[in-house]
Amino acid sequence: MIAPGSPPAAVPGEATRRYLRALAERGREPADRTAVPPTYKRYRYAGRLVLPAREPHGDLLRGLLGVTRAEWTHRGVRLKRPAPSGGALYPIEAYVALGEPAGLYHYDAAHHALDLIRPGDHRPLLHASLTRVSAGVPDVVVVLAAVFWRNGFKYREFAYRLQCQEVGVLSAQALALGESLGLDTAVHLRFDDAACQWLLGLDPTREGVLAAFTCASGRAVPPGPPPRLPAAAEEHPPPSVVDRLPCLTALHAASAAPLPGVLPLPPPPSPGEVVRLPAARAVRVADAVPLRCSPEAGFLPRHITAETLATVLAHAAAGYPGDLPGCHDAPVTCAPHVLVRRVTGVPAGAYRYDRLTCALVAADGAGDVLAGPLRPNTRLALPEAAAVVVPVGDQTTGSATFGDRWYRLQQAEAGLVVHRAALAAAACGLTARIHSDGTNPTTDAVLGLTGPLHALSFLLLGIARPGSTVTGPLG
Ligand SMILES: Cc1cc2nc3c(=O)[nH]c(=O)nc-3n(C[C@H](O)[C@H](O)[C@H](O)COP(=O)(O)O)c2cc1C
């Protein structure tokens, strides 16, 4: 669907190029506080299922989007969720199709409950809209959708990039949680947007489906009768972003079809000095989910071990159950690089990570990341961080066959890579924070990236500097 008011993108990838141009040319825009959207979504009148304690699917949802901790800071008390979100604005909503009690539900994080959107078993229809399907109907299908204006009022067009990365972050979190809950979880980034939007009753100019995952425990309820009733209406629909965020709207519309793409060939590996890393430590990232949070006051200027860096990078570059060709071996649209600052036995510098040999290959770059256009908190934290994990990818070539969906797939994988690194860091006793401003031309030059290759995210990690925030668990 082409958004009303935006010129149609004639060529695959054209909407991506326009979007990237808009991001590159944007100045500092103040948040649009004339229309701050609600921070929650409710379907109050349709029927509610309160999730019991210690039930795998409820625990999965709480571990993804639940309101799980309160932070007391000098600015007041802030409610936080288990996975990171740009500006803690949490634009992603979760919709759940269950077989028993059969229905399509919205997860109400504030009340840890499911609100019924449509009765009936929606799993077969949602399952059929996926590009890669499993043999049987899964126990549960979860669809993640972004409320565009939820963080768009602050980040404007950049909001889509954050939203796409956040569904990748949540996918990594779902895989970690699935492992500890005994659920066989798979990530789906290629599905029929229109079918999902219609079943959920979502207007794609306000809220767009971006990812889904399926969970199977081997005890799936057999498919029930197909749904008939129309979707329930939500209480306060968010505003349309057609006029407010035209490039976001056009890119999301242009990326609606899951084209059968062919992965572009990776660039030939550049030669460079090789630093072998020790074997990665065995850690269970699932155990780190309750430990992870972004550091409030940056890092202590301390070294970490090469084994810890090896563990973080091995998790960042690991394959995962998903629907992109080859992703079971490794992420396919981006590859982790690293800026080493304080790692015992590894010279400071910029490196490409070679996952097959578990080695770092020195990048042929120049300059200093601190000379780039960084925000004050990045400028303070970066000199004391131990390392920075940077997924790198070609933002445009893949759109020749994947169409504009490529942008979404790649940003989601970038989010997945950095969140796996953050969870592995937490499992090793470290802390990590994404600093999106670190993806800039200076960082690209330091990493020796040329042509269409760019840094896609920027995850600082190290030993947390104690701050004045007090954190308390909720629920
Ligand atoms: C995609 C993404 C981008 C982010 N970008 C930034 C950033 O540019 N600067 C920053 O300080 N934090 C950034 N964050 C971290 C969030 O501010 C942080 O996750 C949020 O405040 C919630 O806190 P928590 O991570 O401790 O749960 C980002 C997080 C995500 C998921």
PDBQT file of the ligand as one rigid body, heavy atoms in Angstrom, charges set to zero:
ROOT
HETATM    1  C1  LIG A 501      17.233   0.772  19.408  1.00  0.00    +0.000 C 
HETATM    2  C2  LIG A 501      17.729   1.488  20.642  1.00  0.00    +0.000 A 
HETATM    3  C3  LIG A 501      18.421   2.685  20.519  1.00  0.00    +0.000 A 
HETATM    4  C4  LIG A 501      18.904   3.337  21.660  1.00  0.00    +0.000 A 
HETATM    5  N1  LIG A 501      19.616   4.507  21.505  1.00  0.00    +0.000 NA
HETATM    6  C5  LIG A 501      20.116   5.123  22.607  1.00  0.00    +0.000 A 
HETATM    7  C6  LIG A 501      20.905   6.311  22.473  1.00  0.00    +0.000 A 
HETATM    8  O1  LIG A 501      21.114   6.803  21.368  1.00  0.00    +0.000 OA
HETATM    9  N2  LIG A 501      21.395   6.885  23.587  1.00  0.00    +0.000 N 
HETATM   10  C7  LIG A 501      21.186   6.351  24.843  1.00  0.00    +0.000 A 
HETATM   11  O2  LIG A 501      21.669   6.898  25.820  1.00  0.00    +0.000 OA
HETATM   12  N3  LIG A 501      20.431   5.226  24.992  1.00  0.00    +0.000 NA
HETATM   13  C8  LIG A 501      19.904   4.605  23.913  1.00  0.00    +0.000 A 
HETATM   14  N4  LIG A 501      19.183   3.446  24.062  1.00  0.00    +0.000 N 
HETATM   15  C9  LIG A 501      19.002   2.869  25.413  1.00  0.00    +0.000 C 
HETATM   16  C10 LIG A 501      17.685   3.306  26.026  1.00  0.00    +0.000 C 
HETATM   17  O3  LIG A 501      17.688   4.646  26.393  1.00  0.00    +0.000 OA
HETATM   18  C11 LIG A 501      17.359   2.404  27.224  1.00  0.00    +0.000 C 
HETATM   19  O4  LIG A 501      17.190   1.105  26.754  1.00  0.00    +0.000 OA
HETATM   20  C12 LIG A 501      16.075   2.855  27.916  1.00  0.00    +0.000 C 
HETATM   21  O5  LIG A 501      16.292   4.020  28.643  1.00  0.00    +0.000 OA
HETATM   22  C13 LIG A 501      15.548   1.772  28.857  1.00  0.00    +0.000 C 
HETATM   23  O6  LIG A 501      16.453   1.497  29.891  1.00  0.00    +0.000 OA
HETATM   24  P1  LIG A 501      17.073   0.064  30.129  1.00  0.00    +0.000 P 
HETATM   25  O7  LIG A 501      17.887  -0.306  28.914  1.00  0.00    +0.000 OA
HETATM   26  O8  LIG A 501      17.926   0.224  31.352  1.00  0.00    +0.000 OA
HETATM   27  O9  LIG A 501      15.968  -0.901  30.317  1.00  0.00    +0.000 OA
HETATM   28  C14 LIG A 501      18.682   2.789  22.947  1.00  0.00    +0.000 A 
HETATM   29  C15 LIG A 501      17.961   1.589  23.054  1.00  0.00    +0.000 A 
HETATM   30  C16 LIG A 501      17.493   0.952  21.921  1.00  0.00    +0.000 A 
HETATM   31  C17 LIG A 501      16.750  -0.345  22.042  1.00  0.00    +0.000 C 
ENDROOT
TORSDOF 0
